Amino acid sequence: MRLTANGTEKEIDVEPDMPLLWILRDELGLTGTKYGCGIAQCGACTVLVDGQAVRSCQVAAADVDGAEITTIEGLGTPSALHAVQAAWIEHQVAQCGYCQSGQIMAAAAFLDITPEPTDQDIDLAMSANLCRCGTYPRIRAAIHTAAAKLREA
């Protein structure tokens, strides 16, 4: 199968039912995407597939053949952070940090379709991504900041 991961086309030989999460981590070495629950309930494994936020633990290889995948490693660069990444730092969102790559990817996808979110929009969109540390108020503030930065750009 063939896919594009963070702008680089890759050809990989895996079973068609292998979860995208394991392709990213084990086959491509992109370990920023985390394994949380394995049943698409926590959001730690969220990545973008053709611009849509998906739970990579439940997406089969056969379903992403030819797709464009963006992981946390491909969202921005150290010298040019994505607005969501910069806002996460500004608001010191992460505590343990385990869920944060999934949170950031979900927030980036959300802001692509909701450029001027309300608190309620954010709470609803992000409620499917769990944070054991409870940083939800900082997540909301960071998303508002990122939305403002993206509107300015």
FENMORA-V150894 format. One record per run of one state. SS is the DSSP state (~ for helix, > for strand, _ for the rest). FROM is the first residue (numbers start at 1). TO is the last residue. If there is no record, write none. Layout:
ss->SS from->FROM to->TO
ss->SS from->FROM to->TO
//
This chain:
ss->_ from->1 to->1
ss->> from->2 to->5
ss->_ from->6 to->7
ss->> from->8 to->11
ss->_ from->12 to->18
ss->> from->19 to->19
ss->~ from->20 to->27
ss->_ from->28 to->45
ss->> from->46 to->49
ss->_ from->50 to->51
ss->> from->52 to->55
ss->~ from->56 to->58
ss->_ from->59 to->59
ss->> from->60 to->60
ss->~ from->61 to->64
ss->_ from->65 to->67
ss->> from->68 to->70
ss->_ from->71 to->71
ss->~ from->72 to->75
ss->_ from->76 to->76
ss->> from->77 to->77
ss->_ from->78 to->79
ss->> from->80 to->80
ss->_ from->81 to->82
ss->~ from->83 to->90
ss->_ from->91 to->99
ss->~ from->100 to->113
ss->_ from->114 to->118
ss->~ from->119 to->126
ss->_ from->127 to->135
ss->~ from->136 to->152
ss->_ from->153 to->153
//
